[in-house]
Amino acid sequence: MSLNKIIVLNFGGQTDQLIVRRVRELGVYAELHPCDVDIDSLDLEGLAGIILTGGPQSVNDKDSLRADSKIFELGVPILGICYGLQYINNYYGGQIETPKNGEYGKTPLLVDKNSEIFKDVPQESTIWMNHRDRVSKLADGFKKTAWTLHCPVAGMENKEKNIYAVQFHPEVVHSEYGKEMLASFVLGICKAEKTWKMDDFADKIIAEIKEKYAGEKMICALSGGVDSSVAATIVSKAIGENLQCIFVDHGLLRKNEADEVMETYKNLGLKVKKVDASQEFLDLLKGVDDPETKRKIIGNHFVEVFEREAKEFGEAKYLVQGTIYPDVIESGKDKASVIKSHHNVGGLPEDMLFEGLVEPLRDLFKDEVRALGESIGVPHDMVWRQPFPGPGLAIRVMGDITEEKLEIVRETDAILREEIKNHGLNEDIWQYFTVWTPIKTVGVKGDARVYDNVIAIRAVETTDAMSVEAAELPFNLLQTLSSRMINEVAGVGRVVYDITSKPPGTIEWE
């Protein structure tokens, strides 16, 4: 039997799906399940190994998350990551303590080169730590394979039981040789075969939608971004004319965006209707300054607009959305803690009239969505279009929303996009935008004192949107941006550049 699948059991950490993605990058199919799933309910055919993820709890908590004990009886290799290591050690009789200080961020790691997990990494490297608890006593039969200055057991294994574990996160880009460690487990220890291809995913999901929703009509929420465009194309290939795409202008778009988006969709072969609901959204958002409230208002009203259009289209029962996994995990699904609600996940009303949502990209990361889009023929310019959040400029204006603030963000954002393109960086930087801040500072214009707004520039580099670093923009570009924004946009008196990474920050400011 071909060993071609890794099961990842989710204990609620913020990078759980990232582990799945890293395994898929190795060419091996991986799927995520809740940590306490009944193992007998899963399709175990082709199972090569199991990975236990990190999580926010302590294994010493009375109600801490547990896995089905049958995983230790399947005879397949197991890898524990962070909480996964602590859970394994605790399960086999070891002890976990909570020291005075935790260990977070980039950390030097030393390893035992005799361990199979570390055979392709240097004896010393940098990894990403994110833990409070640590092993105080190893379980019988296990030996230490890695350590740091503050963590005496940063890695452990029991070769007889085929169980391995690390206290750090090899799945994040900050761990220098994380990919090699995961490859040693997945391809070396588990001997999994490389059978996963994005083309296969497209064929599979199209076939599933075609079979499950035969004859049903659907409304697709199109934002103009890659996620919703790829989702619409996937569903269109499955149900054809039974899909009606709706592009809603909610009054929170970038400069000239509505016209540009509709022009692009002419070439995509989708049935698209534009709905101008800008005044409705702006009226609902008037005086609202809390970011979570803004997101939920936008999410709720989007659905109301789509429900109106669904009735016109002949009682469409389903709503198609371009939800991707970072949206899901940041909105607190799948045992993860809530970071912020996304309008297409946590912001949806519970009593919406649609019978259900169709989210074909829900398990994918942005780079996987782009690869999928390319594989099914979505135009290159659409696939690589600058990411834009569903709530639009509502979350790029800090505090309450006014037309004046929106206009400042639109104009400064247009300058930013123009200059990024002029410098040939538009496909090198993941995402870039401007933010209106509720801060004013003193300046001098025309020999007179002015008291104008501070605008922040945000530009980030990442592959998955789960961990990001600020892009290192050339200083002459930053100077040009500052000069143009202050001189060309009324109300701008100072420009700052946000260099915060994620974590601890997020990509958007709200």
Secondary structure, 3 states (H helix, E strand, C coil): CCCCEEEEEECCCCCHHHHHHHHHHCCCEEEEEECCCCHHHCCCCCEEEEEECCCCCCCCCCCCCCCCHHHHHCCCCEEEECHHHHHHHHHCCCEEECCCCCEEEEEEEEECCCCHHHCCCCCEEEEEEEECCEEEECCCCCEEEEECCCCCCCEEEECCCCEEEECCCCCCCCCCCHHHHHHHHHHHHCCCCCCCCHHHHHHHHHHHHHHHCCCCCEEEEECCCHHHHHHHHHHHHHHHHHEEEEEEECCCCCCCHHHHHHHHHCCCCCCEEEEECHHHHHHHHCCCCCHHHHHHHHHHHHHHHHHHHHHHCCCCCEEECCCCHHHHHHCCCCCCCCCCCCCCCCCCCCCCCCCEEECCCCCCCHHHHHHHHHHCCCCHHHHCCCCCCCCHHHHCECCCCCHHHHHHHHHHHHHHHHHHHHCCCCCCCCEEEEEEEEEEEEEEECCEEEEEEEEEEEEEECCCCCCEEECCCCHHHHHHHHHHHHHHCCCEEEEEEECCCECCCCCCCC
